[in-house]
Amino acid sequence: MESKVTVSLGTAHFKEANEKVRAALDDASAVELHDVYAQRYLGCAMPRGKRLEIHGVPGNDMACYMDGGEIEVFGNAQDQIGNTMNDGSVVIHGR
């Protein structure tokens, strides 16, 4: 059974935002992120069996070093998505 939690990032600095995301992924297999405003490094090194659903615009280097997780973005994304990504999938429903 997939467990899912929702996290709102708002204007959180990227370090704080990533701490929130990692903590949520420790407790659930899927995390739905809202109010994402260019926070960098979301989903970095995320393992297989974990999923991020991002509503907003993630920042640079999303999914870097990702190891099999899944990320779906409902919006645009910034530069260097999947930089040195090892495995997994990234879907962006933007321009």
N, C-alpha and C positions, 0 to 999 in steps of 0.2 A: 504494500500500500504506500503510495506516494504521500508524504507529508509536505505541506506548503505553508510558508509564512509570508507576510507582507511587511516590507520595510520602506519607509519614506526617507530619502536622503536630504532633500531640500538643499540648503546652501552649505552643508557640511563639507569641511576640508577633505581632500581625498584620503588622507590617513585615517581620519575618523570614520569616513564612509566605508572604507575597506574593512575596518575593525567591525563595524556593524554587520557587513555582509558576511564576513568569515564566521562571526558568532551565530548568525542566523543559519548558515550552511552547516554548522556543527549540530544544530538542533533539527534540521529538516532537509529533505532531499531536494526541495525546490524553494526558491525565494523569488518573490515578485517585488521588484523595485519600482517605486514611484518617485516622482519629482527628482529625476536624475538630471543634474546640470553640470555636465562636463567633468565629473569626477574621474580621475585617471585610474588605471590598473584594475578595473572591475573584472572579476573572474580569473585573475592571474593564478596559474598553477592549480586551477580547479580540477579535481579528479573525476573519473568516470562515476556515473551514478548521481551526479549533482547537476542542477539546472538553475539558470537565472533567466527570468523574464523581466526585461528592462523597458520601462515606460519613461521616455525622455531621451536625452542625448548623452550617451556615455563619452568619456574623454579618451585621450590617447592611450594606446597600448592595452586596450581591453583584450582579454583572452591571451595575453602573452604567457608563454610557458604552460598553457593549458594542457592537461593530461587526460583528456577524454570526456570532460563535461560538455554540457549543452548551454548555449546562450542564444536567446531570441530577443531582438531589439525591435520595439514597436515605435519607430522613429528613425532619425538619422544617427550617424556615428562619426567620430572624429578620426584622426590619423592613426596609422600603424596598428590597425586591428589584426589580431592573430600573430603579432610579431613573435617569431620563434615558437609558434604553437606546435606542440608535439602530436596531439590527437584531440578529437572531439568535433563539435560542429558549432558554427556561428551563422545565424540567419538574421539579416537586417532588412526590415520592411520600411526602408527610407529611400532617399534619392541617391 
